[in-house]
Amino acid sequence: MTPLLLDGRKASQALLESLKKDVASLNPSLTVVQVGDDPASTSYIAQKMKSCDTVGMRHEHRHLPADTTLEDLFAVIEELNTNPDVTGFIVQLPLPVHLSQYVPQVIRAINPMKDVDGFCAYNLGKMFLSKEFEHLPPATPSGVMQLLAFYDIEIEGKDVVVVGHSNTVGKPLSTMFLNRNATVTTCHIHTKDLARHTREADILAVAVGKPGLISADMVKEGAVVVDIGITKTESGLKGDVDFDSVSQKASAITPVPGGVGPMTVASLIRNCVRAKQRQLESEKSENSF
Ligand code: NAP
């Protein structure tokens, strides 16, 4: 079977194209705060800035030195929280080692109305209510939903297995599938027999960071396979799914790179537009955010 390739570059271009009109009329902006010089972060930020350019959106890369103190980082966050010209901002993760233990506090310091990564408890909690409350969803799970929608892949009634239960990818992704009426199983490091679950999946989404974790014998014939993992190896970027063997069985599959990655960036841009729309609405009504 030749599977349908779920091309995130193509789908993200379509999404970005659809956002241009709103960007032109609303004039939102994105600021990315980077602390230190993690090479992967530098490359991700470059992609985000490039996508801002594609849609004509204002953007700023606030690059802080690696030895920035927590107090200095909080001061930058407070300035961005209160600057009316900044629609949304993110603090690029990971933070340097001396700050990494404070990630929850850093996320909590961001004004939920400007939290375009969708990582704060307020925005995650809203997602928990229903699909209609996914106002600023985390960019990667949101990108997965939009990729599946672009290729008309039905979710309702499907058996979905999500591997990985991080707060930024696996858990919100499971919630978004549940919001679309899938029957969802979430697996993680403590799952006793991973293959027993993955073999049942109509849609299998994997977000772990272990190249080759999912082999063909763990996948049902005809399954839709979404590989979110990205690991830099000596032979290039690798996903969690053994693409060559699994694509012999899957009906549709994402490549790595070029699958979920570009959708994540496009979803971040979409969140900036949404944040601006909701900020304007909340200026009119106290309770609209
Ligand atoms: P993370 O926080 O490290 O979470 C990994 C998850 O996988 C955890 O829930 C972990 O469980 C679970 N896990 C670890 N080993 C496992 C195993 N052998 N079997 C089943 N589950 C296992 O990572 P993340 O931030 O969610 O990211 C996951 C992957 O997606 C990474 O490769 C990351 O680079 C990639 N990613 C890609 C994009 C994109 O745009 N494509 C965006 C974000 C992340 P425990 O916590 O219990 O150990």
py3Dmol code that shows the C-alpha trace and the ligand (Angstrom):
import py3Dmol

protein = """\
ATOM      1  CA  MET A   1       0.000   0.000   0.000  1.00  0.00           C
ATOM      2  CA  THR A   2       1.330   3.466  -0.878  1.00  0.00           C
ATOM      3  CA  PRO A   3       0.238   5.728   1.951  1.00  0.00           C
ATOM      4  CA  LEU A   4      -1.014   9.265   1.634  1.00  0.00           C
ATOM      5  CA  LEU A   5       1.845  11.547   2.661  1.00  0.00           C
ATOM      6  CA  LEU A   6       0.563  14.114   5.165  1.00  0.00           C
ATOM      7  CA  ASP A   7       2.652  16.993   3.857  1.00  0.00           C
ATOM      8  CA  GLY A   8       2.980  19.623   6.593  1.00  0.00           C
ATOM      9  CA  ARG A   9       4.788  22.058   4.301  1.00  0.00           C
ATOM     10  CA  LYS A  10       1.864  22.123   1.895  1.00  0.00           C
ATOM     11  CA  ALA A  11      -0.785  22.280   4.623  1.00  0.00           C
ATOM     12  CA  SER A  12       1.065  25.001   6.541  1.00  0.00           C
ATOM     13  CA  GLN A  13       1.412  27.129   3.409  1.00  0.00           C
ATOM     14  CA  ALA A  14      -2.346  26.897   2.933  1.00  0.00           C
ATOM     15  CA  LEU A  15      -2.929  27.843   6.580  1.00  0.00           C
ATOM     16  CA  LEU A  16      -0.520  30.781   6.406  1.00  0.00           C
ATOM     17  CA  GLU A  17      -2.120  31.956   3.163  1.00  0.00           C
ATOM     18  CA  SER A  18      -5.545  31.879   4.839  1.00  0.00           C
ATOM     19  CA  LEU A  19      -4.244  34.072   7.690  1.00  0.00           C
ATOM     20  CA  LYS A  20      -2.848  36.885   5.525  1.00  0.00           C
ATOM     21  CA  LYS A  21      -6.107  38.794   5.299  1.00  0.00           C
ATOM     22  CA  ASP A  22      -6.614  38.848   9.085  1.00  0.00           C
ATOM     23  CA  VAL A  23      -2.985  39.785   9.650  1.00  0.00           C
ATOM     24  CA  ALA A  24      -3.364  42.737   7.279  1.00  0.00           C
ATOM     25  CA  SER A  25      -6.518  43.995   8.980  1.00  0.00           C
ATOM     26  CA  LEU A  26      -5.657  43.265  12.644  1.00  0.00           C
ATOM     27  CA  ASN A  27      -1.909  44.027  12.575  1.00  0.00           C
ATOM     28  CA  PRO A  28      -0.917  41.568  15.343  1.00  0.00           C
ATOM     29  CA  SER A  29       2.673  41.017  16.460  1.00  0.00           C
ATOM     30  CA  LEU A  30       4.803  38.182  17.845  1.00  0.00           C
ATOM     31  CA  THR A  31       7.799  38.513  20.153  1.00  0.00           C
ATOM     32  CA  VAL A  32      10.037  35.512  20.785  1.00  0.00           C
ATOM     33  CA  VAL A  33      12.224  35.671  23.892  1.00  0.00           C
ATOM     34  CA  GLN A  34      15.346  33.535  23.696  1.00  0.00           C
ATOM     35  CA  VAL A  35      17.707  33.098  26.631  1.00  0.00           C
ATOM     36  CA  GLY A  36      21.136  31.807  25.570  1.00  0.00           C
ATOM     37  CA  ASP A  37      22.150  30.205  22.313  1.00  0.00           C
ATOM     38  CA  ASP A  38      20.702  26.709  22.130  1.00  0.00           C
ATOM     39  CA  PRO A  39      21.256  25.883  18.421  1.00  0.00           C
ATOM     40  CA  ALA A  40      17.939  24.027  17.987  1.00  0.00           C
ATOM     41  CA  SER A  41      16.078  27.004  19.517  1.00  0.00           C
ATOM     42  CA  THR A  42      17.903  29.421  17.205  1.00  0.00           C
ATOM     43  CA  SER A  43      16.802  27.360  14.212  1.00  0.00           C
ATOM     44  CA  TYR A  44      13.166  27.079  15.425  1.00  0.00           C
ATOM     45  CA  ILE A  45      13.042  30.840  16.052  1.00  0.00           C
ATOM     46  CA  ALA A  46      14.364  31.529  12.549  1.00  0.00           C
ATOM     47  CA  GLN A  47      11.500  29.412  11.153  1.00  0.00           C
ATOM     48  CA  LYS A  48       8.976  31.345  13.253  1.00  0.00           C
ATOM     49  CA  MET A  49      10.331  34.712  12.093  1.00  0.00           C
ATOM     50  CA  LYS A  50      10.282  33.505   8.476  1.00  0.00           C
ATOM     51  CA  SER A  51       6.634  32.491   8.759  1.00  0.00           C
ATOM     52  CA  CYS A  52       5.817  35.912  10.244  1.00  0.00           C
ATOM     53  CA  ASP A  53       7.397  37.429   7.142  1.00  0.00           C
ATOM     54  CA  THR A  54       5.362  35.098   4.919  1.00  0.00           C
ATOM     55  CA  VAL A  55       2.096  36.432   6.340  1.00  0.00           C
ATOM     56  CA  GLY A  56       3.358  40.016   6.733  1.00  0.00           C
ATOM     57  CA  MET A  57       3.179  39.978  10.536  1.00  0.00           C
ATOM     58  CA  ARG A  58       5.280  42.205  12.789  1.00  0.00           C
ATOM     59  CA  HIS A  59       7.816  40.246  14.820  1.00  0.00           C
ATOM     60  CA  GLU A  60      10.669  40.695  17.231  1.00  0.00           C
ATOM     61  CA  HIS A  61      13.393  38.348  18.406  1.00  0.00           C
ATOM     62  CA  ARG A  62      14.361  39.395  21.956  1.00  0.00           C
ATOM     63  CA  HIS A  63      17.701  37.636  22.451  1.00  0.00           C
ATOM     64  CA  LEU A  64      18.929  37.642  26.075  1.00  0.00           C
ATOM     65  CA  PRO A  65      22.364  36.493  27.253  1.00  0.00           C
ATOM     66  CA  ALA A  66      22.778  32.918  28.575  1.00  0.00           C
ATOM     67  CA  ASP A  67      23.497  34.217  32.105  1.00  0.00           C
ATOM     68  CA  THR A  68      20.228  36.199  32.338  1.00  0.00           C
ATOM     69  CA  THR A  69      18.871  36.005  35.889  1.00  0.00           C
ATOM     70  CA  LEU A  70      15.328  34.927  36.716  1.00  0.00           C
ATOM     71  CA  GLU A  71      14.597  38.476  37.915  1.00  0.00           C
ATOM     72  CA  ASP A  72      15.761  39.936  34.602  1.00  0.00           C
ATOM     73  CA  LEU A  73      13.658  37.420  32.670  1.00  0.00           C
ATOM     74  CA  PHE A  74      10.594  38.274  34.777  1.00  0.00           C
ATOM     75  CA  ALA A  75      11.236  41.978  34.074  1.00  0.00           C
ATOM     76  CA  VAL A  76      11.216  41.323  30.306  1.00  0.00           C
ATOM     77  CA  ILE A  77       8.016  39.260  30.633  1.00  0.00           C
ATOM     78  CA  GLU A  78       6.349  42.051  32.616  1.00  0.00           C
ATOM     79  CA  GLU A  79       7.349  44.606  30.006  1.00  0.00           C
ATOM     80  CA  LEU A  80       5.887  42.438  27.224  1.00  0.00           C
ATOM     81  CA  ASN A  81       2.736  41.767  29.292  1.00  0.00           C
ATOM     82  CA  THR A  82       2.050  45.469  29.589  1.00  0.00           C
ATOM     83  CA  ASN A  83       3.226  46.720  26.183  1.00  0.00           C
ATOM     84  CA  PRO A  84       0.007  47.315  24.186  1.00  0.00           C
ATOM     85  CA  ASP A  85       1.959  46.989  20.952  1.00  0.00           C
ATOM     86  CA  VAL A  86       2.832  43.330  21.671  1.00  0.00           C
ATOM     87  CA  THR A  87      -0.032  40.985  20.774  1.00  0.00           C
ATOM     88  CA  GLY A  88       1.608  37.747  21.814  1.00  0.00           C
ATOM     89  CA  PHE A  89       4.932  36.431  22.990  1.00  0.00           C
ATOM     90  CA  ILE A  90       6.625  33.189  23.839  1.00  0.00           C
ATOM     91  CA  VAL A  91       9.631  32.271  25.929  1.00  0.00           C
ATOM     92  CA  GLN A  92      11.477  29.753  23.795  1.00  0.00           C
ATOM     93  CA  LEU A  93      12.186  26.502  25.638  1.00  0.00           C
ATOM     94  CA  PRO A  94      14.435  24.955  26.801  1.00  0.00           C
ATOM     95  CA  LEU A  95      15.822  27.602  29.130  1.00  0.00           C
ATOM     96  CA  PRO A  96      19.498  27.440  30.213  1.00  0.00           C
ATOM     97  CA  VAL A  97      20.199  25.011  33.067  1.00  0.00           C
ATOM     98  CA  HIS A  98      20.181  27.658  35.828  1.00  0.00           C
ATOM     99  CA  LEU A  99      16.613  28.673  34.835  1.00  0.00           C
ATOM    100  CA  SER A 100      15.144  25.335  33.741  1.00  0.00           C
ATOM    101  CA  GLN A 101      13.662  24.513  37.164  1.00  0.00           C
ATOM    102  CA  TYR A 102      11.636  27.749  36.948  1.00  0.00           C
ATOM    103  CA  VAL A 103       9.795  26.971  33.691  1.00  0.00           C
ATOM    104  CA  PRO A 104       6.384  26.620  35.460  1.00  0.00           C
ATOM    105  CA  GLN A 105       6.849  30.039  37.117  1.00  0.00           C
ATOM    106  CA  VAL A 106       7.987  31.602  33.839  1.00  0.00           C
ATOM    107  CA  ILE A 107       4.910  30.265  32.017  1.00  0.00           C
ATOM    108  CA  ARG A 108       2.690  31.428  34.880  1.00  0.00           C
ATOM    109  CA  ALA A 109       4.119  34.953  34.594  1.00  0.00           C
ATOM    110  CA  ILE A 110       2.872  35.332  31.009  1.00  0.00           C
ATOM    111  CA  ASN A 111      -0.449  37.141  30.594  1.00  0.00           C
ATOM    112  CA  PRO A 112      -2.863  34.406  29.352  1.00  0.00           C
ATOM    113  CA  MET A 113      -4.206  36.826  26.733  1.00  0.00           C
ATOM    114  CA  LYS A 114      -0.711  37.019  25.216  1.00  0.00           C
ATOM    115  CA  ASP A 115       0.249  33.352  25.795  1.00  0.00           C
ATOM    116  CA  VAL A 116       0.384  32.352  22.117  1.00  0.00           C
ATOM    117  CA  ASP A 117       2.218  29.111  22.958  1.00  0.00           C
ATOM    118  CA  GLY A 118      -0.968  28.148  24.837  1.00  0.00           C
ATOM    119  CA  PHE A 119       1.063  26.676  27.716  1.00  0.00           C
ATOM    120  CA  CYS A 120      -0.436  28.500  30.719  1.00  0.00           C
ATOM    121  CA  ALA A 121      -2.973  26.812  32.979  1.00  0.00           C
ATOM    122  CA  TYR A 122      -5.752  29.185  31.925  1.00  0.00           C
ATOM    123  CA  ASN A 123      -5.489  28.382  28.215  1.00  0.00           C
ATOM    124  CA  LEU A 124      -4.901  24.657  28.822  1.00  0.00           C
ATOM    125  CA  GLY A 125      -7.854  24.586  31.215  1.00  0.00           C
ATOM    126  CA  LYS A 126     -10.135  26.204  28.665  1.00  0.00           C
ATOM    127  CA  MET A 127      -9.271  23.495  26.128  1.00  0.00           C
ATOM    128  CA  PHE A 128     -10.446  20.955  28.658  1.00  0.00           C
ATOM    129  CA  LEU A 129     -14.005  22.374  28.461  1.00  0.00           C
ATOM    130  CA  SER A 130     -14.691  21.695  24.777  1.00  0.00           C
ATOM    131  CA  LYS A 131     -13.499  22.292  21.221  1.00  0.00           C
ATOM    132  CA  GLU A 132     -15.282  25.677  21.246  1.00  0.00           C
ATOM    133  CA  PHE A 133     -13.012  26.850  24.081  1.00  0.00           C
ATOM    134  CA  GLU A 134      -9.756  25.967  22.310  1.00  0.00           C
ATOM    135  CA  HIS A 135      -9.014  29.663  21.872  1.00  0.00           C
ATOM    136  CA  LEU A 136      -5.237  29.606  22.300  1.00  0.00           C
ATOM    137  CA  PRO A 137      -4.361  25.887  22.079  1.00  0.00           C
ATOM    138  CA  PRO A 138      -0.740  24.703  22.274  1.00  0.00           C
ATOM    139  CA  ALA A 139       0.740  25.030  18.811  1.00  0.00           C
ATOM    140  CA  THR A 140       1.878  21.447  18.185  1.00  0.00           C
ATOM    141  CA  PRO A 141      -1.379  19.625  19.063  1.00  0.00           C
ATOM    142  CA  SER A 142      -3.264  22.344  17.220  1.00  0.00           C
ATOM    143  CA  GLY A 143      -0.998  21.815  14.204  1.00  0.00           C
ATOM    144  CA  VAL A 144      -1.781  18.085  14.259  1.00  0.00           C
ATOM    145  CA  MET A 145      -5.536  18.820  14.243  1.00  0.00           C
ATOM    146  CA  GLN A 146      -5.179  21.202  11.327  1.00  0.00           C
ATOM    147  CA  LEU A 147      -3.005  18.776   9.366  1.00  0.00           C
ATOM    148  CA  LEU A 148      -5.626  16.035   9.748  1.00  0.00           C
ATOM    149  CA  ALA A 149      -8.378  18.489   8.791  1.00  0.00           C
ATOM    150  CA  PHE A 150      -6.428  19.604   5.694  1.00  0.00           C
ATOM    151  CA  TYR A 151      -6.385  15.993   4.483  1.00  0.00           C
ATOM    152  CA  ASP A 152     -10.036  15.380   5.482  1.00  0.00           C
ATOM    153  CA  ILE A 153      -9.117  12.683   7.965  1.00  0.00           C
ATOM    154  CA  GLU A 154     -12.096  11.951  10.152  1.00  0.00           C
ATOM    155  CA  ILE A 155     -11.558  11.814  13.908  1.00  0.00           C
ATOM    156  CA  GLU A 156     -15.043  11.279  15.352  1.00  0.00           C
ATOM    157  CA  GLY A 157     -15.609   7.685  16.480  1.00  0.00           C
ATOM    158  CA  LYS A 158     -12.011   6.657  15.766  1.00  0.00           C
ATOM    159  CA  ASP A 159      -9.766   4.774  18.160  1.00  0.00           C
ATOM    160  CA  VAL A 160      -6.887   7.152  18.743  1.00  0.00           C
ATOM    161  CA  VAL A 161      -3.688   6.283  20.563  1.00  0.00           C
ATOM    162  CA  VAL A 162      -1.375   9.085  21.679  1.00  0.00           C
ATOM    163  CA  VAL A 163       2.106   8.048  22.816  1.00  0.00           C
ATOM    164  CA  GLY A 164       3.675  10.605  25.175  1.00  0.00           C
ATOM    165  CA  HIS A 165       1.960  12.567  27.931  1.00  0.00           C
ATOM    166  CA  SER A 166       3.877  15.831  28.228  1.00  0.00           C
ATOM    167  CA  ASN A 167       1.949  18.948  29.258  1.00  0.00           C
ATOM    168  CA  THR A 168       2.855  20.709  26.011  1.00  0.00           C
ATOM    169  CA  VAL A 169       2.189  17.943  23.457  1.00  0.00           C
ATOM    170  CA  GLY A 170       0.812  14.544  24.539  1.00  0.00           C
ATOM    171  CA  LYS A 171      -1.799  15.603  27.124  1.00  0.00           C
ATOM    172  CA  PRO A 172      -3.313  18.523  25.184  1.00  0.00           C
ATOM    173  CA  LEU A 173      -3.250  16.418  22.005  1.00  0.00           C
ATOM    174  CA  SER A 174      -5.239  13.682  23.759  1.00  0.00           C
ATOM    175  CA  THR A 175      -7.692  16.333  24.961  1.00  0.00           C
ATOM    176  CA  MET A 176      -8.131  17.740  21.464  1.00  0.00           C
ATOM    177  CA  PHE A 177      -8.865  14.273  20.064  1.00  0.00           C
ATOM    178  CA  LEU A 178     -11.377  13.706  22.868  1.00  0.00           C
ATOM    179  CA  ASN A 179     -12.988  17.077  22.093  1.00  0.00           C
ATOM    180  CA  ARG A 180     -13.554  15.742  18.551  1.00  0.00           C
ATOM    181  CA  ASN A 181     -15.266  12.597  19.861  1.00  0.00           C
ATOM    182  CA  ALA A 182     -12.483  10.074  19.357  1.00  0.00           C
ATOM    183  CA  THR A 183     -11.954   7.243  21.829  1.00  0.00           C
ATOM    184  CA  VAL A 184      -8.550   8.101  23.200  1.00  0.00           C
ATOM    185  CA  THR A 185      -5.833   6.065  24.872  1.00  0.00           C
ATOM    186  CA  THR A 186      -2.779   7.928  26.144  1.00  0.00           C
ATOM    187  CA  CYS A 187       0.399   5.873  26.554  1.00  0.00           C
ATOM    188  CA  HIS A 188       3.643   6.841  28.278  1.00  0.00           C
ATOM    189  CA  ILE A 189       6.783   5.445  29.820  1.00  0.00           C
ATOM    190  CA  HIS A 190       4.793   3.462  32.415  1.00  0.00           C
ATOM    191  CA  THR A 191       2.492   1.808  29.861  1.00  0.00           C
ATOM    192  CA  LYS A 192       3.009  -1.932  30.351  1.00  0.00           C
ATOM    193  CA  ASP A 193       2.650  -3.184  26.781  1.00  0.00           C
ATOM    194  CA  LEU A 194       2.890  -0.272  24.357  1.00  0.00           C
ATOM    195  CA  ALA A 195       2.416  -2.382  21.215  1.00  0.00           C
ATOM    196  CA  ARG A 196      -0.844  -3.868  22.558  1.00  0.00           C
ATOM    197  CA  HIS A 197      -2.302  -0.346  22.521  1.00  0.00           C
ATOM    198  CA  THR A 198      -0.678   1.042  19.367  1.00  0.00           C
ATOM    199  CA  ARG A 199      -1.887  -1.964  17.317  1.00  0.00           C
ATOM    200  CA  GLU A 200      -5.493  -0.967  18.088  1.00  0.00           C
ATOM    201  CA  ALA A 201      -5.120   2.598  16.786  1.00  0.00           C
ATOM    202  CA  ASP A 202      -7.025   3.927  13.796  1.00  0.00           C
ATOM    203  CA  ILE A 203      -4.994   7.088  14.349  1.00  0.00           C
ATOM    204  CA  LEU A 204      -1.622   6.777  16.058  1.00  0.00           C
ATOM    205  CA  ALA A 205       0.106   9.992  17.196  1.00  0.00           C
ATOM    206  CA  VAL A 206       3.566   9.700  18.695  1.00  0.00           C
ATOM    207  CA  ALA A 207       5.345  12.424  20.703  1.00  0.00           C
ATOM    208  CA  VAL A 208       8.204  10.885  22.629  1.00  0.00           C
ATOM    209  CA  GLY A 209      11.613  11.790  21.191  1.00  0.00           C
ATOM    210  CA  LYS A 210      12.954   8.248  20.709  1.00  0.00           C
ATOM    211  CA  PRO A 211      13.814   7.528  17.065  1.00  0.00           C
ATOM    212  CA  GLY A 212      12.438   4.232  15.777  1.00  0.00           C
ATOM    213  CA  LEU A 213      10.242   3.630  18.870  1.00  0.00           C
ATOM    214  CA  ILE A 214       7.324   2.650  16.629  1.00  0.00           C
ATOM    215  CA  SER A 215       8.024  -0.232  14.245  1.00  0.00           C
ATOM    216  CA  ALA A 216       5.716  -1.763  11.640  1.00  0.00           C
ATOM    217  CA  ASP A 217       4.640  -4.642  13.901  1.00  0.00           C
ATOM    218  CA  MET A 218       3.183  -2.064  16.330  1.00  0.00           C
ATOM    219  CA  VAL A 219       0.870  -0.513  13.734  1.00  0.00           C
ATOM    220  CA  LYS A 220      -2.514  -1.673  12.446  1.00  0.00           C
ATOM    221  CA  GLU A 221      -2.932  -2.126   8.684  1.00  0.00           C
ATOM    222  CA  GLY A 222      -4.446   1.080   7.275  1.00  0.00           C
ATOM    223  CA  ALA A 223      -3.757   3.275  10.329  1.00  0.00           C
ATOM    224  CA  VAL A 224      -3.135   7.018  10.085  1.00  0.00           C
ATOM    225  CA  VAL A 225       0.265   7.675  11.660  1.00  0.00           C
ATOM    226  CA  VAL A 226       1.301  11.111  12.923  1.00  0.00           C
ATOM    227  CA  ASP A 227       4.928  11.371  13.982  1.00  0.00           C
ATOM    228  CA  ILE A 228       5.568  14.389  16.201  1.00  0.00           C
ATOM    229  CA  GLY A 229       9.000  13.354  17.503  1.00  0.00           C
ATOM    230  CA  ILE A 230      12.069  15.197  16.282  1.00  0.00           C
ATOM    231  CA  THR A 231      15.523  14.026  17.298  1.00  0.00           C
ATOM    232  CA  LYS A 232      18.776  15.205  15.801  1.00  0.00           C
ATOM    233  CA  THR A 233      20.927  12.176  14.934  1.00  0.00           C
ATOM    234  CA  GLU A 234      24.159  11.681  12.982  1.00  0.00           C
ATOM    235  CA  SER A 235      22.067  10.806   9.939  1.00  0.00           C
ATOM    236  CA  GLY A 236      19.802  13.872  10.239  1.00  0.00           C
ATOM    237  CA  LEU A 237      16.488  14.630  11.930  1.00  0.00           C
ATOM    238  CA  LYS A 238      14.517  11.538  12.907  1.00  0.00           C
ATOM    239  CA  GLY A 239      10.971  10.999  14.088  1.00  0.00           C
ATOM    240  CA  ASP A 240       9.747   8.386  16.567  1.00  0.00           C
ATOM    241  CA  VAL A 241       8.296   6.213  13.811  1.00  0.00           C
ATOM    242  CA  ASP A 242      10.323   3.913  11.573  1.00  0.00           C
ATOM    243  CA  PHE A 243       9.011   5.622   8.442  1.00  0.00           C
ATOM    244  CA  ASP A 244      10.209   3.088   5.832  1.00  0.00           C
ATOM    245  CA  SER A 245       8.589   0.033   7.408  1.00  0.00           C
ATOM    246  CA  VAL A 246       5.509   1.727   8.888  1.00  0.00           C
ATOM    247  CA  SER A 247       4.637   3.421   5.588  1.00  0.00           C
ATOM    248  CA  GLN A 248       4.158  -0.083   4.112  1.00  0.00           C
ATOM    249  CA  LYS A 249       1.186  -0.544   6.458  1.00  0.00           C
ATOM    250  CA  ALA A 250      -0.204   2.948   7.083  1.00  0.00           C
ATOM    251  CA  SER A 251      -2.941   4.514   4.970  1.00  0.00           C
ATOM    252  CA  ALA A 252      -1.506   7.973   5.725  1.00  0.00           C
ATOM    253  CA  ILE A 253       1.700   9.101   7.424  1.00  0.00           C
ATOM    254  CA  THR A 254       3.639  12.272   8.238  1.00  0.00           C
ATOM    255  CA  PRO A 255       7.271  12.646   7.145  1.00  0.00           C
ATOM    256  CA  VAL A 256       9.964  13.949   9.521  1.00  0.00           C
ATOM    257  CA  PRO A 257      10.977  16.619   8.743  1.00  0.00           C
ATOM    258  CA  GLY A 258       8.173  18.287   6.809  1.00  0.00           C
ATOM    259  CA  GLY A 259       5.210  16.909   8.741  1.00  0.00           C
ATOM    260  CA  VAL A 260       4.065  18.308  12.081  1.00  0.00           C
ATOM    261  CA  GLY A 261       6.970  20.804  12.417  1.00  0.00           C
ATOM    262  CA  PRO A 262       5.755  23.353   9.836  1.00  0.00           C
ATOM    263  CA  MET A 263       2.202  23.001  11.195  1.00  0.00           C
ATOM    264  CA  THR A 264       3.429  23.945  14.674  1.00  0.00           C
ATOM    265  CA  VAL A 265       4.891  27.189  13.367  1.00  0.00           C
ATOM    266  CA  ALA A 266       1.770  28.029  11.340  1.00  0.00           C
ATOM    267  CA  SER A 267      -0.407  27.347  14.401  1.00  0.00           C
ATOM    268  CA  LEU A 268       1.655  29.769  16.449  1.00  0.00           C
ATOM    269  CA  ILE A 269       0.995  32.466  13.847  1.00  0.00           C
ATOM    270  CA  ARG A 270      -2.697  31.558  13.934  1.00  0.00           C
ATOM    271  CA  ASN A 271      -2.679  31.957  17.725  1.00  0.00           C
ATOM    272  CA  CYS A 272      -1.269  35.491  17.329  1.00  0.00           C
ATOM    273  CA  VAL A 273      -4.190  36.392  15.074  1.00  0.00           C
ATOM    274  CA  ARG A 274      -6.650  34.829  17.516  1.00  0.00           C
ATOM    275  CA  ALA A 275      -5.049  36.576  20.484  1.00  0.00           C
ATOM    276  CA  LYS A 276      -5.455  39.915  18.736  1.00  0.00           C
ATOM    277  CA  GLN A 277      -9.091  39.154  17.873  1.00  0.00           C
ATOM    278  CA  ARG A 278      -9.852  38.223  21.476  1.00  0.00           C
ATOM    279  CA  GLN A 279      -7.993  41.209  22.894  1.00  0.00           C
ATOM    280  CA  LEU A 280     -10.098  43.516  20.725  1.00  0.00           C
ATOM    281  CA  GLU A 281     -13.270  41.707  21.841  1.00  0.00           C
ATOM    282  CA  SER A 282     -12.275  41.968  25.501  1.00  0.00           C
ATOM    283  CA  GLU A 283     -11.816  45.726  25.125  1.00  0.00           C
ATOM    284  CA  LYS A 284     -15.510  45.822  24.247  1.00  0.00           C
ATOM    285  CA  SER A 285     -16.688  43.405  26.935  1.00  0.00           C
ATOM    286  CA  GLU A 286     -15.102  42.629  30.316  1.00  0.00           C
ATOM    287  CA  ASN A 287     -15.955  38.924  30.143  1.00  0.00           C
ATOM    288  CA  SER A 288     -15.103  37.955  26.598  1.00  0.00           C
ATOM    289  CA  PHE A 289     -11.602  36.508  27.128  1.00  0.00           C
TER     290      PHE A 289
END
"""
ligand_1 = """\
48
NAP
P 8.817 15.228 26.632
O 8.330 16.299 27.509
O 10.174 14.634 26.862
O 7.743 14.049 26.689
C 8.009 12.776 26.143
C 6.893 11.849 26.563
O 7.179 10.536 26.094
C 6.731 11.725 28.065
O 5.355 11.650 28.330
C 7.432 10.411 28.402
O 6.930 9.800 29.573
C 7.069 9.597 27.192
N 7.989 8.482 26.952
C 9.326 8.447 27.106
N 9.810 7.254 26.723
C 8.748 6.508 26.352
C 8.601 5.197 25.865
N 9.647 4.378 25.705
N 7.362 4.755 25.583
C 6.278 5.557 25.739
N 6.363 6.825 26.181
C 7.581 7.296 26.486
O 8.807 15.675 25.108
P 7.742 16.606 24.308
O 8.064 18.010 24.524
O 6.376 16.106 24.548
O 8.182 16.258 22.826
C 8.123 14.919 22.332
C 8.833 14.854 20.997
O 8.162 15.724 20.089
C 10.295 15.330 21.017
O 11.026 14.584 20.069
C 10.191 16.772 20.575
O 11.399 17.235 19.963
C 9.078 16.669 19.568
N 8.353 17.916 19.330
C 8.108 18.208 18.051
C 7.393 19.339 17.757
C 7.081 19.640 16.324
O 6.729 20.773 16.025
N 7.153 18.641 15.439
C 6.968 20.196 18.768
C 7.203 19.846 20.089
C 7.901 18.686 20.360
P 7.567 10.244 31.011
O 7.358 11.733 31.141
O 6.793 9.487 32.003
O 9.023 9.887 30.928
"""
view = py3Dmol.view(width=600, height=400)
view.addModel(protein, "pdb")
view.setStyle({"model": 0}, {"cartoon": {"style": "trace"}})
view.addModel(ligand_1, "xyz")
view.setStyle({"model": 1}, {"stick": {}})
view.zoomTo()
view.show()
